[in-house]
């Protein structure tokens, strides 16, 4: 929250693909001292365009490749007139390495997304006042983090099948049994019960009073990866803080969204347009 961010140096590299609707570029930008890679889809229609930073879910960095994740969303949104910047995050694809990333509980990913928004504002293709966030799974948690860390940075946030807004839930589900990183984290920061202040300060849910942007949540009722209860709890916390938050649930949908995906995307675009995006 207290850091100063100066995302910059957005550079469009080689053309990865081109069709009648948009051109797909390899891009890099600066996030602090690091260089972050990604892709950017630029619509063929005249700009400047509204833009979205896409925050992908967890994919093992050892197998992750540039622009991987959210491929359907990248295409769908670019065809509807949005510049789409999909970041790779540090330690992914051609991005700089950050050996502290796991010990920092991946908060560096949040920094990379904040800096992505700042970098995107400098693009000739983008209306700097019309930028939003869309995150999936882990990227949903990153979206929550950005909204509480930098209120006013974007106009809206959309999350699909997000992780919990409470860091303890996520640690217990995925990290606690991963050695040696879990041992190192607990040795450094302490168990949640022994150092509640640290874990509280790590969790977006405890700072929802800071959020100024509308939030839209999509979650499948059969999600076995991220329990839908997490999103219900997040929605309730946002509402309790007096925030503009909406949640759609999808019977039978698992984590990746199948038959209901087109409906969820139509709702997403409608929501974004209502926010002036």
C-alpha positions in Angstrom: 0.0 0.0 0.0 2.8 2.4 0.9 5.1 1.6 -2.1 5.5 4.0 -5.0 4.9 2.4 -8.4 6.4 3.5 -11.7 5.5 0.9 -14.2 7.0 2.1 -17.5 8.8 1.1 -20.7 5.9 -0.8 -22.3 7.5 -2.1 -25.5 5.7 -3.8 -28.3 8.0 -6.5 -29.8 7.3 -9.0 -32.5 3.9 -9.7 -33.9 2.8 -13.1 -32.7 -0.5 -13.2 -34.7 -2.7 -11.0 -36.7 -6.4 -11.4 -37.8 -9.1 -9.1 -39.0 -10.1 -8.1 -35.4 -6.7 -7.5 -33.7 -2.9 -7.8 -33.7 -1.2 -9.9 -31.0 2.2 -8.6 -29.8 4.9 -9.9 -27.6 5.5 -7.1 -25.0 7.8 -6.2 -22.1 7.5 -3.5 -19.4 9.3 -2.5 -16.3 8.2 -3.5 -12.8 10.6 -1.9 -10.3 14.0 -3.2 -11.2 12.5 -6.2 -13.1 11.4 -6.6 -16.7 8.1 -8.4 -17.1 7.1 -10.1 -20.4 3.6 -10.7 -21.7 1.3 -10.3 -24.7 -0.9 -7.5 -25.9 -3.8 -7.7 -28.2 -4.6 -4.5 -30.0 -7.9 -4.1 -31.8 -7.9 -3.1 -35.4 -10.6 -0.5 -34.9 -9.5 3.1 -34.3 -8.5 3.9 -30.7 -7.8 4.9 -28.1 -9.4 1.8 -26.6 -10.5 0.8 -23.1 -8.0 -1.8 -21.8 -7.9 -4.7 -19.4 -4.9 -6.2 -17.6 -5.4 -10.0 -17.4 -4.1 -11.9 -14.4 -3.7 -15.6 -15.0 -4.1 -18.4 -12.5 -1.4 -20.6 -11.2 0.6 -22.5 -13.8 3.9 -24.0 -12.8 6.6 -21.5 -13.9 8.7 -24.4 -15.1 6.2 -25.2 -17.9 4.6 -21.7 -18.3 5.1 -20.0 -21.7 4.5 -16.5 -22.8 0.8 -15.4 -22.7 -0.4 -18.8 -21.4 -3.6 -18.9 -19.5 -6.8 -16.9 -20.2 -6.4 -17.6 -23.9 -10.2 -17.6 -24.5 -10.6 -14.3 -22.6 -7.7 -12.7 -24.5 -9.4 -13.4 -27.8 -13.0 -12.6 -26.7 -12.2 -9.3 -25.2 -9.9 -8.1 -28.0 -12.7 -8.9 -30.5 -15.0 -6.6 -28.5 -12.7 -3.6 -28.7 -10.5 -3.9 -25.6 -6.7 -3.7 -25.6 -5.7 -6.8 -23.6 -2.4 -6.9 -21.7 -1.8 -10.3 -20.3 1.2 -10.3 -17.9 3.5 -13.2 -17.4 4.5 -12.2 -13.8 8.0 -12.4 -12.5 9.7 -15.8 -12.8 7.4 -16.7 -15.7 8.3 -17.0 -19.4 10.8 -14.3 -20.4 10.3 -12.2 -17.2 13.1 -11.4 -14.8 13.8 -13.9 -12.0 12.9 -13.0 -8.4 14.4 -15.6 -6.1 12.4 -14.1 -3.1 9.1 -14.5 -4.8 7.8 -17.6 -2.9 9.1 -16.4 0.5 7.3 -13.1 -0.3 4.2 -15.1 -0.7 4.0 -14.0 -4.4 3.1 -10.4 -3.5 5.5 -9.5 -6.3 2.9 -10.7 -8.7 0.6 -7.9 -7.3 3.4 -5.4 -7.9 3.8 -6.6 -11.5 0.1 -6.0 -12.1 0.0 -2.6 -10.6 3.0 -1.7 -12.7 1.3 -3.2 -15.8 -1.5 -0.7 -15.4 0.9 2.2 -15.1 2.8 1.0 -18.1 -0.4 0.5 -20.1 -1.4 4.1 -19.5 1.5 5.3 -21.7 0.3 3.3 -24.7 -0.9 5.2 -27.7 -3.6 2.6 -28.2 -5.1 3.0 -24.7 -7.5 5.5 -23.1 -5.6 5.9 -19.8 -8.8 6.6 -17.9 -10.5 3.4 -18.9 -8.5 0.5 -17.6 -9.8 -2.5 -15.7 -8.6 -5.8 -14.2 -9.7 -9.4 -14.9 -8.2 -12.2 -12.9 -8.8 -16.0 -12.7 -8.1 -18.3 -9.7 -4.8 -17.1 -8.3 -5.1 -14.1 -10.5 -8.4 -13.3 -8.8 -6.6 -13.0 -5.6 -4.0 -10.7 -7.2 -6.9 -8.6 -8.5 -8.3 -8.3 -4.9 -4.8 -7.3 -3.7 -4.5 -4.6 -6.4 -7.9 -3.1 -5.5 -7.0 -2.8 -1.8 -3.4 -1.7 -2.3 -4.0 1.0 -4.9 -7.7 2.2 -4.8 -8.5 4.3 -7.8 -5.9 2.7 -10.0 -8.5 1.1 -12.3 -12.2 1.4 -13.0 -13.4 -2.1 -12.2 -12.4 -5.6 -11.3 -13.7 -9.0 -12.6 -12.7 -12.3 -11.1 -13.4 -15.9 -12.2 -13.2 -18.8 -9.7 -10.9 -16.8 -7.4 -8.8 -18.0 -4.6 -9.8 -16.8 -1.1 -9.3 -13.2 -0.1 -7.9 -14.5 3.2 -4.3 -15.5 2.8 -4.5 -18.2 5.5 -7.1 -20.1 3.5 -4.8 -20.2 0.5 -1.7 -21.1 2.5 -3.4 -24.0 4.2 -4.8 -25.3 1.0 -1.8 -25.2 -1.3 1.4 -24.2 0.5 1.4 -25.8 4.0 2.2 -29.3 2.7 4.8 -28.1 0.2 8.3 -28.5 1.6 10.7 -26.9 2.0 9.0 -23.6 1.1 6.3 -23.9 3.8 8.9 -24.6 6.5 10.8 -21.5 5.4 7.7 -19.3 5.4 6.6 -20.5 8.8 10.1 -20.1 10.2 10.2 -16.5 8.8 6.7 -15.3 9.7 5.3 -17.7 12.2 2.1 -19.7 12.2 -1.1 -17.7 11.7 -2.1 -18.4 15.3 1.2 -17.2 16.6 1.6 -14.1 14.4 -1.9 -13.1 13.5 -1.0 -9.5 12.7 1.3 -10.6 9.8 -1.3 -12.9 8.3 -4.0 -10.3 8.8 -2.0 -7.7 6.9 -1.4 -10.2 4.1 -5.1 -10.7 3.4 -7.1 -8.4 1.2 -10.4 -9.2 3.0 -9.2 -7.2 6.0 -8.8 -4.0 3.8 -12.0 -4.0 1.7 -12.9 -0.7 3.3 -10.2 0.8 0.9 -11.8 -0.6 -2.3 -13.3 2.1 -4.6 -14.1 0.0 -7.7 -17.1 -2.2 -8.5 -16.3 -5.9 -8.3 -17.8 -8.8 -10.3 -17.3 -12.4 -9.2 -18.0 -15.5 -11.3 -17.9 -18.9 -9.5 -19.0 -22.4 -10.5 -21.0 -24.3 -7.9 -19.0 -27.5 -8.5 -15.5 -25.9 -8.3 -13.3 -28.5 -6.5 -10.2 -26.3 -6.7 -11.4 -23.0 -5.2 -14.4 -23.6 -3.0 -17.4 -21.4 -3.9 -17.7 -20.6 -0.2 -14.6 -18.5 -0.5 -16.3 -16.2 -3.0 -19.5 -16.1 -0.9 -17.4 -14.9 2.0 -15.6 -12.4 -0.1 -18.9 -11.0 -1.4 -20.3 -10.8 2.1 -17.2 -8.9 3.3 -17.3 -6.5 0.3 -21.0 -5.8 1.0 -20.4 -5.4 4.7 -17.9 -2.7 3.8 -20.5 -1.0 1.7 -18.9 -1.8 -1.7 -20.5 -2.4 -5.1 -20.0 -6.1 -5.5 -21.9 -8.7 -7.6 -21.6 -12.4 -7.8 -22.9 -14.9 -10.4 -22.9 -18.6 -9.5 -23.1 -21.3 -12.1 -24.6 -24.7 -11.3 -22.5 -27.7 -12.4 -19.5 -25.5 -13.5 -16.1 -26.6 -12.4 -13.0 -24.5 -11.9 -12.3 -24.0 -15.6 -15.8 -23.0 -16.8 -17.3 -24.9 -19.7 -20.8 -24.5 -21.0 -21.5 -21.4 -19.0 -18.3 -19.6 -20.1 -20.0 -17.6 -23.0 -22.7 -16.4 -20.5 -20.1 -15.4 -18.0 -18.2 -13.4 -20.6 -21.3 -11.7 -21.9 -22.1 -10.7 -18.3 -18.5 -9.5 -17.9 -18.6 -7.2 -21.0 -22.0 -5.8 -19.9 -20.6 -5.1 -16.4 -17.5 -3.4 -17.9 -19.6 -1.2 -20.1 -21.7 -0.2 -17.2 -18.5 1.1 -15.5 -17.6 3.1 -18.6 -15.1 0.5 -19.9 
